[in-house]
């Protein structure tokens, strides 16, 4: 079962968590740049095996920070893309719940039956006031307004039913956008595992 609220999607795009992710991206890139700048500029002043070992170790930290920034950047972009994809899919509906499919299908069938009846003609007896005689005449069951109203109801119900029938796969597709950062996370994890808190090897 899939239930989607447009308000949740809109709030998620401007949430504090998204702001925090943006902050992590910025700070990670800045720290990585500072480390890389130190590594580059220290080579002329700080020479020797010990300093080279320190620079090697620091480059691992810089790489980890770059990967962290990339993960957060991809996650940020993918979350927004997933949310916007679902908002576009909803086309103005405030809520879509695919457990309501059968209920909507029943309403649609009832509306179609009613429209069919409204468009049919029935024989009715009409009393002529002057002659006081009854005449059988064929008359449509529904007015133009009633028929047009039911056509619009059917159109809307068909649109909603189609949305509900494809909601699960659309929701899954949007989630796949977010889960696609798994590769980046694994890369980051491997990078972190390379960082040891033990003494530097010269």
SULKAMO-V259211 format. One record per pair of residues at least 12 apart in sequence whose C-alpha atoms are under 10 Angstrom apart, sorted by sequence separation. I is the first residue (numbers start at 1). J is the second residue. If there is no record, write none. Layout:
BEGIN
i = {I/I}
j = {J/J}
END
This chain:
BEGIN
i = {39/43/123/124/125/126/39/42/123/124/125/122/123/124/125/39/40/122/123/124/39/121/122/123/124/38/39/121/122/123/120/121/122/123/36/39/120/121/122/35/38/39/119/120/121/38/119/120/121/36/118/119/120/35/36/39/117/118/119/35/117/118/119/35/36/116/117/118/119/32/35/36/115/116/118/32/35/36/115/119/32/34/35/114/118/119/32/33/118/31/32/35/117/31/32/115/116/30/32/33/114/115/118/29/32/33/114/115/28/31/32/115/116/30/31/32/115/28/29/30/114/115/28/29/32/113/27/28/29/112/115/28/29/30/111/112/115/25/28/29/111/24/25/28/29/112/25/27/28/111/112/25/26/111/24/25/28/110/24/25/108/109/23/25/26/107/108/111/22/25/26/107/108/21/24/25/108/109/23/24/25/108/21/22/107/108/21/22/25/106/107/20/21/105/104/105/108/18/21/22/104/21/105/20/104/105/18/19/104/18/103/17/18/101/102/101/104/18/100/101/18/98/101/102/13/98/101/13/96/98/100/101/96/98/99/100/13/14/97/98/99/12/13/93/96/97/98/12/13/96/97/98/13/98/9/10/13/90/93/97/98/9/12/13/96/97/11/91/9/10/90/9/10/89/90/8/9/9/6/9/10/89/90/6/9/89/8/6/7/5/6/86/89/4/5/6/89/4/6/86/5/6/85/86/4/6/8/85/6/7/8/86/5/6/7/82/83/85/86/4/5/6/82/85/86/4/5/6/82/84/4/5/82/83/3/4/5/82/83/3/4/81/82/2/3/4/80/82/83/2/3/79/82/83/1/2/3/78/79/81/82/1/2/3/78/80/81/1/78/79/80/1/78/79/77/78/79/77/78/75/76/78/74/75/78/74/75/75/74/75/74/75/73/72/75/71/74/70/71/71/72/71/72/70/71/70/68/71/67/68/71/67/70/68/67/68/67/68/66/67/64/65/68/64/67/63/64/67/64/65/64/65/63/64/63/64/61/64/60/61/64/60/61/60/61/60/60/57/58/57/57/57/56/57/54/53/54/53/54/53/54/51/53/50/52/50/51/49/50/49/48/3/2/4/3/4/2/3/1/2/1/2/4/2/3/2/2}
j = {51/55/135/136/137/138/52/55/136/137/138/136/137/138/139/54/55/137/138/139/55/137/138/139/140/55/56/138/139/140/138/139/140/141/55/58/139/140/141/55/58/59/139/140/141/59/140/141/142/58/140/141/142/58/59/62/140/141/142/59/141/142/143/60/61/141/142/143/144/58/61/62/141/142/144/59/62/63/142/146/60/62/63/142/146/147/61/62/147/61/62/65/147/62/63/146/147/62/64/65/146/147/150/62/65/66/147/148/62/65/66/149/150/65/66/67/150/64/65/66/150/151/65/66/69/150/65/66/67/150/153/67/68/69/150/151/154/65/68/69/151/65/66/69/70/153/67/69/70/153/154/68/69/154/68/69/72/154/69/70/153/154/69/71/72/153/154/157/69/72/73/154/155/69/72/73/156/157/72/73/74/157/71/72/157/158/72/73/76/157/158/72/73/157/157/158/161/72/75/76/158/76/160/76/160/161/75/76/161/76/161/76/77/160/161/161/164/79/161/162/80/160/163/164/76/161/164/77/160/162/164/165/161/163/164/165/79/80/163/164/165/79/80/160/163/164/165/80/81/164/165/166/82/167/79/80/83/160/163/167/168/80/83/84/167/168/83/163/82/83/163/83/84/163/164/83/84/85/83/86/87/166/167/84/87/167/87/86/87/86/87/167/170/86/87/88/171/87/90/170/90/91/170/171/90/92/94/171/93/94/95/173/93/94/95/170/171/173/174/93/94/95/171/174/175/94/95/96/172/174/95/96/173/174/95/96/97/174/175/96/97/174/175/96/97/98/174/176/177/97/98/174/177/178/97/98/99/174/175/177/178/98/99/100/175/177/178/99/176/177/178/100/177/178/177/178/179/178/179/177/178/180/177/178/181/178/179/180/180/181/181/182/181/181/184/181/184/181/182/183/184/184/185/184/185/185/184/187/184/185/188/185/188/187/187/188/188/189/188/189/187/188/191/188/191/188/189/192/190/191/191/192/191/192/192/193/191/194/191/192/195/192/194/194/195/195/196/194/195/195/196/200/200/201/199/199/200/200/201/201/202/200/202/200/202/201/202/201/202/202/202/164/164/167/167/168/167/168/167/168/168/169/171/170/171/171/172}
END
